[in-house]
Amino acid sequence: MGVVFIGDREVGKTALATELANVKYEYVHVLNQDYEALKRNLSTVDTERFKATTDIDDRLLEIEVRLPMGARRIEVEWVDTPGEIWRKSWQEDNASEWQRFLGLATQSEGIVLLLPPYREAVAEYEKHLKESVDLDLFITRQQWCRRFERWVDFFSHHCPKARHVAICINKADLFCDVEQEVSKLAYHPQRSRMNWLQRHTYVYNSYFKPLQPQLIQINKSRSGLSVQCFITSAYHRPMLELPWIYLASYLV
């Protein structure tokens, strides 16, 4: 099965993918990447990769997910893109790179999209954090919703084979009590408190309210397309693994 892992710039894709390769896993194991090597090689990626570059960078992750019915493997294209990729001028000036990006999306049956938290959500939770947060690093809720419109268009027009889309608000530590949410949402094959529909409904209503009209639009854009909502954190393994367990459970 083919899955593409994408998201906005500086949303935490590198940290999430690196931690996914941690040898201390529960149900999700990266087979073709060495955790320590990834940490060494990618430690400066976020500050150096996009300096004066127009390239789209992608890596293959071979992921094995342990499920009650046996292990399932997922081939994941982890894709980093320049921040200018959504500009028409960039697409015209870098036509081959743009078409390569669309080619990855066109062939994918599953998509994991990483979103940042928005400023108001972080500000509301900041009093619970040990250290203050620079709120200027986060876009406002209005900007967040407006930026998501490009993903709506992307899913509707460029992902014809996608059957399952996992949309994740990353850096959950900054906007909620992750330990509390882990107790509700964590995957346990025989004793989970929630099934996938219940998890989605809870996260959808708790954290995705500003995007609900657009999520409904994505679901209506094509018959057979299912969107599942998650919150993720590189520091909490159960939350990190959930989108991949979900995809392995439904994509065959």
Secondary structure, DSSP 4 states (H G I P E B T S, - for coil): -EEEEEE-TTSSHHHHHHHHT-SS-SSEEESS--HHHHHHHHTTHHHHTTTT----EEEEEEEEEEETTEEEEEEEEEEE--GGGGSHHHHHHTHHHHHHHHHHHHT-SEEEEEEPPPHHHHHHHGGGSSS---GGGS--HHHHHHHHHHHHHHHHHH-TT--EEEEEE--GGGTS-HHHHHHHH---TTT-SS-HHHHHHHHHHHH-GGGHHHHHHHHHHSTT-EEEEEE--TT-HHHHHHHHHHHHHH--
